C-alpha cells in the first residue's frame, strides 16, 4: 500500500493515534488538508508543524488539496492512495461532515475523541 494512514485533522489526538499505528505497522502517514488557494500558506505551516511531531523513523507525506468539497476530496485521496485508514478528530459529537465521509469512504475511519 502507498498510504497506510491518512490524517485529516488540525489537532493532535488523531495524529498521536495515527503515529502509534504507523510505528507498529512500519507504515507511513499522510497529512491531508483541503483548502482554497488563499489558505495554502497557512495549510502548509499547519502540516509542517504536525509533521514535526512525528518521529523521523516514520515516512510522512504532506498533501494540500485545493477544493471546497472537503468530503469529496478526502474520499478521492483515500481511494487514489489506497489508504488503509483515515484518522479524524472528534469533539463532543461527530460532525455532519464526518458522518458524510464515513458513509462514502472506502477505508475504515478512526474517529478519535479529545483526551
Phi, psi and omega in degrees: 000144179278334181220123180261333179214130177242135179248121176243091192196167177237359179223184198267339181303314179293322177299316180298316179292317178300321179295316178299316179297315180298320178298312183291325183268357183053053182236186183247165179238133172253127175262121188236135170222148178243127182204173174271172185299323181294335181268359187301316180299315179294322179296318179297317178298318179298311181297321178297319180291322177294318180298327180296338180274356182262133181303145182297344179287348181257130176287130182239131173247127176260128182228123173250120179252126178277128179171172179243345179263088187301313182301312182299314183293321178295313180299318178298318181295316179300316178296313184298324183266356181057046183294149178274336182196157173240130179250125179227151176278152176234147173263214180299327177222164180277128182291159178300322178299317180293323176298318178298319178297313181301321181290330188258338193281153183267358182237159175298147179245126176260108179267113189255118180285163177295160181287000000 
